[in-house]
Structure formats: structure tokens, C-alpha cells
Amino acid sequence: MSGIYLLDYGAGNVRSLVNAVKKLGYDITFVKDPSDILKADKLIFPGVGAFGSAMTSLVTKGYAEPLKQYIASNKPFMGICVGMQTLFEGSDESPSVPGLGVIPGRVQLFDSTTKAVPHMGWNTARTIQGLERAQNCGLEYKRTYYFVHSFAIPFNEGSPEAKEWALTTTQYGDQVFISSVRRGNVFCTQFHPEKSGFAGVNVLKAFLSGETAIGVEADVAALTAPQILVPGSLSILAPSYVPEPSKDEFTKRIVACLDVRANDQGDLVVTKGDQYDVREQGSSESGKGDVRNLGKPVELARRYFEEGADEITFLNITSFRNCPLMDTPMLEVLRRASETVFVPLTIGGGIKDVVDPDGKLHPALEVAGEYFRSGADKVSIGSDAVYAAEKFYALGGRGDGTSAIETIAHAYGSQAVVISVDPKKIYVNSPSDAPTHHVIEAQQPGPNGEKYCWYQCTVSGGREGRDLDVRQLVVACQTLGAGEILLNSMDQDGMKQGYDLKLIQDVREAIRIPVIASSGAGAAQHFVDVFQKTGVEAALAAGIFHRREVPLEEVKETCKKNNIRVRNIDAPLAL
């Protein structure tokens, strides 16, 4: 059998990639045996997670040697994220594990002393080989693409051979890395085109249509006669290419959140969270108002994508206690949403050890795996993260490898694990009133004029407080392997008075992983305030987007007017 093949070594979400390929009108076949690799006319190798796990899986499954043979055959090959990194000689992430060695150079860890790591979000890709060659690969000038990685191939004088492969570079903080390579039949991206909106789908379209692979002879000719790019123009004017100076163009993310639960008729609807009333005022035959319905989750997710959301988060606030894991409705929500939504999807709620009605146990790692295979890119862990942090401190500041955070991060990478924090404010008169907790100056005085507070972590949807503060929680979770913090505030939620800036700033200063600010947004200016005053990487809102009280477009335009870099809204792709 010939055609387009997908090399999936078993880690992470490939459903979105498959859906993007199908949306473009192509069929794709999964590699199931090493011999399938050499049957392919075009081969795509996506990947998430650790370099060592990826290479070990390739070797164990017998894929490594056929993959090198395929690349040497001059047939079109596309690698994505870890699928690109494995082509290099090795990685500092797994120092003892050799890479495929197709491209010279070594993958290195980002410096986290001046920026959050992972590099998670939207950034530009600056062409090195000339605009025409980038355009042949579907890349657009000044367009942003979605990255999520802690390790990258540096673009510097220390790796001259790797530089010859570089098609584009990207700067994050003060570090410049290779964000795509292009040589002969090989085209790879560090970013995820299937998660980069219509601009990313256009990159896949170029590869699938045959424009990317122009052959070795033409490739050499192009390299010896590159062109010049005039900034701000798509015109090619001269036979010598001079790249623009590199600069950090990392953007702030605007995240749309959907609280999903079942209504009385059994339909999934988007509503407000379960820590307050989710029912309309009034009575029904049951004596209770109907569950407030703000829309169907799949339809709303698509709307948010088209309106410019940079990520979409589903929070499952229905337990589905009597439902087997494989029949969980949120799995189908993800499958359907990933067919039309080409930005990252996060799922929260129920990411823990699950027992089916028949008594079958599904560990949290297995539960997460089902969500990833259904279309999720990240899973959000709430109450279980609090329990894991408590155990972490009980063990003297270490994990034992059994928590959901540790097992999922080990298998899928830290970038796949989000910690959802639901804190509530505990007011005190002075720091000495709470000697075992991290006390800060309150944003507003307490009910009795208290000037200080600490933030108590809660579980069970905010219904139970624990003897653990937010700073203790996020530090522990970062150490255990989490890649991002979704920071809520029970006191600010639904108030529309702005984010709890004191809380967010304190957490942002305590850790080096990305932070998503949540709870309290009621105006576009609130997003500006949280970005400017706390430095967080992303900000989330729910109800104001559902009801279009504050449109996503207005948020982005307001950010731009205040010199905050945000991703431009994609024009729909003509298929």
C-alpha cells in the first residue's frame, strides 16, 4: 500500500493531526509495522514528550533503521516537535540516548532563569533560507505558530552544520533556536502546525500537496542563490538574502474556558462552575430551575477558535460516577471538537484513578491517555494535585513516582500536565497569625480590616479546605513535573472586578513554569492589567466570552493598543 503514512510511537495527541490531514482532503494510514515505513510515499512523524522515551520507543518497535532508510530514499518526510528533535545526534534531556543522527547538532534545555519553561505558546518563525523557500513550505511572513517544548536546537556559532539545515529561527527571551529545518526531502517543525490555527494547517497543506519537497538538486540550487526579504513586504528584490535581526515575538495567550456538565435531560451543556448555583431562577416540575445552558460545548469551542482564542479549556464539572471510562461523554466532546478546532485543547475534571461500575480500576495515566487519544493536548489536575503536594511534603520534599502528575509527565512530558488551583483567601492581621503559611499583603482589606492574607488550597470543587497554601502547592507541583499552572481565585470568580493581581504576581514569582491567570475578568482592560502587572503567560475567561459581554476580538485589540503582543486572528483557510 502506498500513500501518506503517520508514524505514531504512542505518545500524545495525534488525532488533531489526523483530522487536519483529512480536512485537507487526504487519507492517512498509521504505521503498524516497521515495513510500513518504506511503503510510504509521504511520511509524517509527530511527537510529544521526552526525547529518550521517543527514541527508546522507535528502537524497541523496530522503527529506527527503516526510518533512516526512508529519509535517505529522498521521499518526502515531515517531522513535528520531538519528531524533529530525534533527527539530531542527541539531546541533553536524555544524555545517554543517541538520536537518529540525520542532522548534526544536539538539543539543549532552555534557560529558565529569565523566562518560563516550557516555551508554551505562540511565536513567530523568522526565515533564514529566504522567503520563497519558506513560502514553498506554507510558512507566512510574521505569522505566529504554536510551540510547546522545554528543549530546542540552539542557533549559534557553536552549531554551524545544524545552521545549514535551518529554514527558520525563533527567539524566546534571549535565546534563538531553530524552529524549522528544510533540506532535500526533509522538512521539520519545532512548532505544531496542527495546533497553529489555519496558518498551521496551511503548512500541512504545502507538504501534502508536494510543494515542500522540491528535490535535492533544486534544493542545492536554491541554497546557492537565496533571495532578500524586505521587512513588511512579500516582495523578493535581490539575489542575496539578508535575514532580519532576531527578536523575541512571543505572544500572550487568551484562553477561552467552557464549564461542561449534564443537564436534567442528559445533554452536555456549557454552564457555570459547580461551586455556585448552576440553575436558572424559577421553578420546574421538579421544584428546581433548569440547569443554566450557555450552549453546546463542541459548537462553542468552534466559535471560540474562529473568534481567535489561542487555547480552549474544557472543565468537566459532572462526575459521571456511574459511567465507564470509555463511555465518558467528554471523550466524544474532544473527538468532535478536534475535527474543527486547530488550537490546543485542555481537559480538566476526572483526571485521577477511576473505577468503572463493574469495579475495573483505570489509573490516572490510563485516563489521561484516553483523553489525549481523543484530542486533548493537555490535562488539568485539581484535587489530586493537592493530595500529591501533601504527600510530597510528608516525604520530606520529594515524590515517590506514583502521583498522577509524575506518571503523566513521565509518559507525555511536563507540558501535558496543567495544575488547576482553586484557592480561597484567609485573612489575618499579621504574618505571625499564620506561621506555617505564606502570607502576603491583601489586595483589599478583609471584612474586619485585616491587611494580610494567605491562600488556602481547596479540593472537591472548592468545598473542602486543606492545610496547604497556594505557594506550597505550586512549588511542589513544579518539582513533581507539572508544566503549567491554571490559577483560579474563588473570591474573584464571577465578580467581574478584575483578576486577583496580588495572588497571581506572588505565584508567578515563585515558579518558573507558565501561569494562566483565571477568575474575575469583566472587561478587556482586565487582561491588560494582568499581563502588565504580573507577567503571566496567559489569561483565561469563561462567562464573558460565552455571552459576548467582552468579545475575544475586543480583548486582543485592547492588548495591542497597550503594546502587548497577541496572536492575530486567523483568516479561514480556503480548502
Residue pairs with C-beta under 8 A, 6 or more apart in sequence:
1 29
1 36
1 39
2 39
2 40
2 41
3 27
3 28
3 29
3 40
3 41
3 42
4 21
4 26
4 27
4 28
4 29
4 40
4 41
4 42
4 43
4 44
4 208
5 28
5 29
5 30
5 31
5 36
5 37
5 39
5 40
5 42
5 43
5 44
6 14
6 17
6 18
6 21
6 28
6 29
6 30
6 31
6 43
6 44
6 45
6 46
7 31
7 37
7 43
7 44
7 45
7 46
7 63
7 67
7 83
8 14
8 30
8 31
8 46
9 47
9 54
9 57
9 58
9 61
9 63
10 57
11 47
11 48
11 49
11 53
11 54
11 57
11 82
11 411
11 412
11 413
12 46
12 47
12 48
12 49
12 372
12 377
12 412
12 413
12 416
13 48
13 338
13 372
13 373
13 375
13 376
13 377
14 46
14 373
15 334
15 335
15 338
15 373
15 374
15 375
16 194
16 195
16 338
16 342
16 345
16 375
16 377
17 44
17 46
17 80
17 194
17 204
18 28
19 194
19 338
19 339
19 375
20 193
20 194
20 200
20 201
20 204
20 342
21 28
21 44
21 204
21 208
22 28
23 201
23 339
23 340
23 575
24 201
24 204
24 205
24 208
24 575
25 575
26 208
28 44
29 36
29 40
31 37
31 40
31 63
34 61
34 62
34 63
34 65
34 66
35 66
37 43
37 63
37 66
37 67
37 69
37 70
38 66
38 69
38 70
38 73
40 70
40 75
41 75
41 76
42 75
42 76
42 77
42 78
42 207
42 208
43 67
43 70
43 75
43 76
43 77
43 78
44 78
44 79
44 80
44 83
44 207
45 67
45 77
45 78
45 79
45 80
45 83
45 86
46 79
46 80
46 81
46 83
46 192
46 194
47 54
47 79
47 80
47 81
47 82
47 83
47 85
47 86
48 81
48 82
48 148
48 412
48 413
48 415
48 416
49 82
49 411
49 412
49 413
49 416
50 82
50 93
50 94
50 410
50 413
51 82
51 85
51 86
51 91
51 93
51 94
51 97
51 99
51 107
51 151
52 91
52 93
52 94
52 96
52 97
53 94
53 410
53 411
54 82
54 83
54 85
54 86
55 64
55 86
55 94
55 97
55 98
55 99
55 100
56 97
57 63
58 64
58 67
58 86
58 100
64 100
67 100
68 100
68 102
70 77
71 77
71 87
71 102
71 185
71 186
73 185
74 184
74 185
74 215
74 216
75 185
75 213
76 185
76 187
76 207
76 210
76 212
76 213
77 185
77 186
77 187
77 188
78 187
78 188
78 189
78 207
78 212
79 86
79 87
79 186
79 187
79 188
79 189
80 188
80 189
80 192
80 193
80 194
81 148
81 149
81 189
81 190
81 191
81 192
83 188
84 180
84 181
84 188
84 189
84 190
85 91
85 99
85 107
85 151
85 153
85 190
86 99
86 100
87 99
87 100
87 101
87 102
87 103
87 181
87 186
87 188
88 99
88 100
88 101
88 102
88 103
88 104
88 105
88 106
88 107
88 153
88 162
89 98
89 99
89 101
89 103
89 104
89 105
89 106
90 97
90 98
90 99
90 106
90 107
91 97
91 99
91 106
91 107
91 108
91 151
92 106
92 107
92 108
92 109
92 151
93 107
93 109
93 150
93 151
99 107
102 186
103 162
103 165
103 181
103 186
104 159
104 161
104 162
105 153
105 159
105 161
105 162
106 153
106 159
107 151
107 152
107 153
108 151
108 152
108 153
108 154
109 117
109 150
109 151
110 117
110 118
110 119
110 150
110 151
110 152
110 172
110 173
110 175
111 117
111 173
111 174
111 175
112 512
113 512
114 173
114 174
115 172
115 173
116 512
116 513
116 514
116 515
116 537
117 150
117 512
117 513
118 148
118 149
118 150
118 414
118 415
118 483
118 484
118 513
118 514
119 147
119 148
119 149
119 150
119 152
119 172
119 250
120 147
120 148
120 415
120 483
120 484
120 514
120 537
121 146
121 147
121 148
121 250
121 251
121 252
121 253
121 310
121 514
121 537
121 538
122 144
122 145
122 146
122 147
122 196
122 250
122 251
122 253
122 310
122 567
123 144
123 145
123 147
123 170
123 171
123 172
123 179
123 191
123 249
123 250
123 251
124 142
124 143
124 144
124 145
124 170
124 249
125 134
125 139
125 143
125 145
125 168
125 169
125 170
125 179
125 180
125 191
126 168
126 169
126 170
126 171
126 243
126 244
126 246
127 133
127 134
127 139
127 141
127 167
127 168
127 229
127 243
128 163
128 166
128 167
128 168
128 169
128 243
129 166
129 167
129 182
129 222
129 223
129 226
129 241
130 222
130 226
130 227
130 228
130 229
130 236
130 241
131 141
131 227
131 229
131 234
131 236
132 222
132 227
132 236
133 167
133 182
133 222
133 226
134 141
134 167
134 168
136 206
136 211
136 212
136 214
137 167
137 180
137 182
137 187
137 203
137 206
137 207
137 211
137 212
138 193
138 202
138 203
138 204
138 205
138 206
138 207
138 211
138 212
139 167
139 168
139 180
139 203
140 199
140 202
141 229
141 234
143 199
143 568
144 196
144 199
144 249
144 251
144 567
144 568
145 179
145 189
145 191
145 192
145 193
145 196
145 199
145 200
145 203
146 191
146 192
146 195
146 196
146 197
146 200
146 343
146 344
147 170
147 172
147 179
147 190
147 191
147 192
148 192
148 344
148 377
148 415
149 190
149 415
150 413
150 414
150 415
150 483
152 175
152 177
152 178
152 190
153 159
153 162
153 177
153 178
153 190
154 175
154 176
154 177
154 178
155 162
155 163
155 166
155 169
155 176
155 177
155 178
156 176
162 178
163 178
164 183
165 178
165 181
165 182
165 183
165 186
166 178
166 180
166 181
167 180
167 181
167 182
167 187
168 178
168 179
168 180
169 176
169 177
169 178
169 179
169 246
170 176
170 177
170 179
170 190
170 191
171 177
171 246
171 247
171 248
171 249
172 248
172 250
173 248
173 250
174 248
176 246
177 190
178 190
179 189
179 190
179 191
180 187
180 188
180 189
180 190
180 191
181 187
181 188
182 188
182 212
183 219
184 213
184 215
184 216
184 219
185 213
185 215
185 216
187 207
187 212
187 213
189 203
191 200
192 200
193 200
193 201
193 203
193 204
194 200
194 201
194 204
194 342
195 342
195 343
195 344
195 377
196 203
196 342
196 343
197 305
197 342
197 343
197 567
197 570
198 342
198 570
198 571
198 572
198 573
199 570
200 342
201 342
201 573
202 573
205 573
206 212
207 213
214 222
225 239
226 239
226 240
226 241
227 236
227 237
227 238
227 239
227 240
227 241
228 236
228 237
228 238
228 239
228 240
228 241
228 242
229 236
229 241
229 242
229 243
229 244
230 237
231 244
249 565
250 565
251 310
251 565
251 566
251 567
252 531
252 537
252 538
252 539
252 559
252 564
252 565
252 566
253 310
253 311
253 516
253 537
253 538
253 539
253 567
254 308
254 309
254 310
254 527
254 538
254 539
254 541
254 552
254 555
254 556
254 559
254 566
255 309
255 310
255 311
255 312
255 313
255 516
255 538
255 539
255 540
255 541
256 301
256 304
256 309
256 311
256 312
256 313
256 540
256 541
256 542
256 545
256 552
257 312
257 313
257 314
257 315
257 518
257 540
257 541
257 542
258 270
258 297
258 300
258 301
258 312
258 313
258 314
258 315
258 542
258 546
259 270
259 271
259 272
259 273
259 274
259 315
259 317
259 542
260 268
260 269
260 270
260 271
260 297
260 314
260 315
260 316
260 317
260 318
260 330
260 333
261 268
261 269
261 271
261 274
261 278
261 291
261 316
261 317
261 318
262 268
262 269
262 291
262 318
262 320
262 329
263 269
263 271
263 290
263 291
263 293
264 284
264 286
264 290
264 291
267 296
268 296
268 297
268 318
268 329
268 330
268 333
269 291
269 292
269 293
269 294
269 295
269 296
269 297
270 293
270 294
270 295
270 296
270 297
270 300
270 546
271 278
271 291
271 292
271 293
271 294
271 317
272 278
272 292
272 294
272 494
272 542
272 543
273 315
273 317
273 461
273 493
274 317
274 461
275 422
275 461
275 462
275 463
275 490
275 493
276 493
276 494
278 291
278 292
278 317
279 288
279 289
279 290
279 291
279 292
280 289
280 290
280 291
280 292
281 289
282 289
282 290
283 289
284 290
294 300
294 543
294 546
294 547
295 546
297 314
297 333
297 337
298 333
298 336
298 337
300 546
301 312
301 314
301 337
301 341
301 345
302 337
302 340
302 341
304 312
304 341
304 545
304 552
305 312
305 340
305 341
305 342
305 343
306 572
307 551
307 552
307 553
307 569
308 552
308 553
308 556
308 567
308 568
308 569
308 570
309 343
309 545
309 552
310 343
310 344
310 538
310 566
310 567
311 343
311 344
311 345
311 346
311 538
312 337
312 341
312 343
312 344
312 345
312 346
313 345
313 346
313 347
313 348
313 380
313 486
313 540
314 330
314 333
314 334
314 337
314 345
314 346
314 347
314 348
315 348
315 349
315 380
315 420
316 330
316 347
316 348
316 349
316 350
317 349
317 461
318 349
319 350
320 328
320 329
320 330
320 350
322 357
323 329
323 357
324 356
324 357
324 358
324 360
325 354
325 356
325 362
325 366
325 367
325 370
326 370
328 350
328 370
330 347
330 349
330 350
330 371
331 370
331 371
331 374
332 374
334 345
334 347
334 371
334 374
334 375
334 376
335 374
335 375
337 345
337 375
338 345
338 374
338 375
344 377
344 378
345 375
345 376
345 377
345 378
346 376
346 377
346 378
346 379
346 380
346 418
347 371
347 376
347 378
347 379
347 380
348 379
348 380
348 381
348 382
348 418
348 420
348 486
349 380
349 382
350 367
351 364
351 367
351 368
351 371
351 379
351 380
351 381
351 382
351 384
351 404
351 408
352 364
352 367
352 381
352 383
352 384
352 404
353 361
353 362
353 363
353 364
353 367
353 404
354 361
354 362
354 364
354 367
355 361
355 362
356 362
363 407
364 381
364 384
364 404
364 407
364 408
365 404
365 407
365 408
365 411
368 379
368 404
368 408
368 412
368 416
369 411
371 379
372 379
372 412
372 416
377 416
378 415
378 416
378 417
378 418
378 483
378 484
379 408
379 416
379 417
379 418
380 418
380 419
380 420
380 486
381 404
381 405
381 408
381 417
381 418
381 419
381 420
381 482
382 419
382 420
382 421
382 422
382 459
383 459
383 460
384 403
384 404
384 405
385 404
385 405
385 419
385 420
385 421
385 473
385 477
385 482
386 457
386 458
386 459
386 466
386 468
386 473
387 403
387 459
388 399
388 403
388 404
388 405
388 406
388 476
388 477
388 480
389 457
389 468
389 472
389 473
389 476
389 477
389 480
390 466
390 468
391 399
391 400
391 403
392 398
392 399
392 476
392 479
392 480
393 472
393 476
397 476
397 479
398 479
399 405
399 406
399 479
399 480
399 481
401 407
401 410
403 480
405 417
405 419
405 477
405 480
405 481
405 482
406 480
406 481
408 416
408 417
409 416
409 417
409 480
409 481
409 482
409 483
410 481
413 483
414 481
414 482
414 483
414 513
415 483
415 484
416 483
417 481
417 482
417 483
417 484
418 482
418 483
418 484
418 485
418 486
418 516
419 473
419 474
419 477
419 482
419 484
419 485
419 486
420 486
420 488
421 457
421 470
421 473
421 474
421 485
421 486
421 487
421 488
421 507
422 457
422 458
422 459
422 461
422 462
422 488
422 490
423 455
423 456
423 457
423 458
423 469
423 470
423 488
423 489
423 490
423 503
424 455
424 456
424 458
424 462
424 465
424 490
424 491
425 442
425 446
425 453
425 454
425 455
425 456
425 489
425 490
425 491
426 434
426 437
426 453
426 454
426 455
426 456
427 442
427 446
427 447
427 448
427 450
427 452
427 453
428 434
428 439
428 450
428 452
428 453
428 454
429 450
429 451
429 452
430 439
430 452
431 439
431 452
433 439
433 452
434 454
436 467
437 454
437 469
437 472
438 454
438 469
438 470
438 471
438 472
438 506
439 452
439 453
439 454
440 452
440 453
440 454
440 502
440 503
440 506
441 451
441 452
441 502
442 450
442 451
442 452
442 453
442 502
443 500
443 501
443 502
443 503
445 451
446 453
454 469
455 469
455 470
455 471
455 503
456 465
456 466
456 468
456 469
457 465
457 466
457 468
457 469
457 470
457 472
457 473
458 464
458 465
458 466
458 490
459 466
462 490
470 487
470 503
470 506
470 507
471 506
471 507
471 510
474 485
474 507
474 510
474 511
475 510
475 511
477 485
478 511
478 512
478 513
482 513
483 513
483 514
484 513
484 514
484 515
484 516
485 507
485 511
485 513
485 514
485 515
485 516
486 516
486 518
486 540
487 503
487 504
487 507
487 515
487 516
487 517
487 518
488 518
488 519
489 499
489 500
489 503
489 518
489 519
489 520
490 519
491 500
492 498
492 499
492 500
492 519
492 520
493 519
493 520
494 519
494 543
495 520
495 522
496 520
496 521
496 522
496 523
496 544
497 520
497 522
498 520
498 521
498 522
498 523
498 526
498 529
498 530
499 517
499 518
499 519
499 520
499 521
499 526
499 529
499 530
499 534
499 539
500 519
500 520
501 529
501 530
501 533
501 534
504 515
504 517
504 530
504 534
504 536
505 533
505 534
505 535
507 515
508 515
508 534
508 535
508 536
514 536
514 537
514 538
515 534
515 536
515 537
515 538
516 536
516 537
516 538
516 539
516 540
517 530
517 534
517 536
517 538
517 539
517 540
518 539
518 540
518 541
520 526
521 527
521 539
521 540
521 541
521 544
521 550
522 544
522 549
522 550
523 550
524 550
524 554
524 555
524 557
524 558
524 559
525 558
527 539
527 541
527 555
527 558
527 559
528 558
528 559
528 562
528 564
530 536
530 539
531 539
531 559
531 564
532 562
532 564
541 550
541 555
543 549
544 550
545 551
545 552
552 569
553 569
556 566
556 567
556 568
556 569
559 565
559 566
560 566
